[in-house]
Amino acid sequence: MSPSVPDLPVFLQDGVRFGCTQCGACCTGAPGRVRVSEAEVEAISEFRKQSAEDFRRSETRMVEGERWLRERPNGECVLFEDGRCSVHPVKPKQCRLYPFWFNNVRSEAAWRKTCAECPGIGEGDLVSPEEILRRVGEDIEAP
């Protein structure tokens, strides 16, 4: 059963303007885990003109049975190059759902922190309350 718009916190009920500025704020900083599916591995490796096996071996790691992108020692995503995401057109679903992750919208304080970190919030097209719920739902359902 999917949530209805009234299930959104008040601070999101009018929707949110968001447009990715490709600033890299969500790709850098503290280490994070970006899960990649086999379909995403294939799409990214094709985009990079690299074999999927080479990409798996060099840019991913297995954690508890799931495939994750590697991070550099400074916490940057391994796909963050020259100040931006090198695979932006085919970036993983987890990245496409940002900033509408459950952990970012679970409280007003969490949302304020996310807004302070992401210059794309408040920019771009209006993301409707229904679309926010859809994205949060995908984030929650992700393995």
C-alpha positions in Angstrom: 0.0 0.0 0.0 1.6 3.3 -1.0 1.3 6.4 1.2 -1.0 9.3 0.3 0.0 12.9 0.0 -1.3 13.7 3.5 1.4 11.2 4.8 4.0 13.7 3.7 5.4 16.0 6.5 3.9 19.5 6.4 7.2 20.9 5.1 7.0 18.9 1.9 3.2 19.0 1.3 3.5 21.8 -1.3 6.2 20.0 -3.2 9.8 21.1 -3.6 11.7 22.8 -6.3 14.8 20.7 -7.1 17.3 20.6 -9.9 20.6 18.7 -9.7 23.4 21.3 -10.0 26.0 18.5 -10.3 27.9 20.3 -7.6 29.1 17.0 -6.1 28.1 17.7 -2.5 26.3 14.4 -2.4 29.2 12.6 -4.0 31.9 13.8 -1.6 32.5 14.2 2.1 31.8 11.4 4.6 32.0 7.9 3.0 28.6 6.6 2.0 27.3 3.5 0.3 25.9 3.6 -3.1 24.2 0.4 -4.1 24.3 -0.6 -7.8 22.2 -3.2 -9.4 23.4 -5.5 -12.2 21.4 -3.4 -14.7 23.1 -0.2 -13.4 26.5 -1.9 -13.7 25.8 -2.7 -17.3 24.5 0.8 -18.1 27.4 2.5 -16.4 30.0 0.3 -18.0 28.5 0.8 -21.4 28.4 4.5 -20.9 32.1 4.4 -19.9 32.9 2.1 -22.8 34.3 -0.4 -20.3 33.5 -4.1 -19.9 31.0 -4.8 -17.1 33.5 -7.2 -15.6 36.3 -4.6 -15.5 33.9 -2.1 -14.0 32.8 -4.6 -11.3 36.4 -5.4 -10.4 37.8 -1.9 -10.4 34.9 0.3 -9.2 32.6 -1.8 -7.0 32.8 -4.0 -4.0 30.6 -6.6 -2.4 29.1 -5.9 1.0 26.9 -8.5 2.7 25.9 -9.9 -0.7 25.2 -6.5 -2.3 27.3 -4.6 -4.9 28.3 -1.1 -3.9 30.4 1.6 -5.6 33.8 2.1 -4.1 34.8 5.3 -2.4 38.2 7.0 -2.5 40.1 7.4 0.8 38.7 10.9 1.2 35.1 9.7 1.0 34.5 10.7 -2.6 32.5 8.4 -4.9 34.8 6.6 -7.3 32.7 8.0 -10.1 33.2 11.6 -9.0 35.8 13.0 -11.5 36.9 16.6 -12.4 34.4 18.0 -9.9 31.3 16.2 -11.1 29.6 12.8 -11.5 31.3 11.2 -14.5 28.2 9.1 -15.2 25.4 11.6 -14.5 23.2 10.5 -17.4 23.2 6.9 -16.1 23.8 7.4 -12.4 22.5 4.7 -10.1 18.9 4.9 -8.9 20.0 5.7 -5.4 21.7 8.9 -6.7 18.7 9.7 -8.9 16.3 9.6 -5.9 18.4 12.1 -3.9 17.5 14.3 -2.0 14.2 12.4 -1.5 15.6 9.6 0.6 13.6 8.5 3.6 16.4 9.5 6.0 16.4 13.0 4.5 12.7 13.6 4.8 11.9 11.8 8.1 12.0 15.0 10.1 12.1 18.7 9.6 15.6 18.8 11.1 16.9 16.1 8.7 15.3 18.0 5.8 16.9 21.3 6.9 20.3 19.6 7.1 19.8 18.2 3.6 18.8 21.6 2.3 21.9 23.2 3.8 24.1 20.6 2.0 22.3 20.5 -1.4 22.2 23.7 -3.5 19.8 22.1 -6.0 17.0 22.2 -3.4 15.0 25.3 -4.2 16.1 25.3 -7.8 14.7 23.8 -10.9 11.3 22.2 -11.5 8.7 21.7 -8.9 8.7 18.1 -7.6 5.1 17.4 -6.7 4.1 15.9 -3.4 3.0 12.7 -5.2 6.4 12.5 -6.9 8.2 13.0 -3.6 6.2 10.1 -2.1 7.0 7.9 -5.1 10.7 8.6 -4.7 10.7 8.1 -0.9 8.8 4.9 -1.5 11.4 3.6 -3.9 14.1 4.5 -1.5 12.3 2.6 1.3 11.7 -0.4 -0.9 15.3 -0.6 -2.2 17.1 -3.8 -1.0 
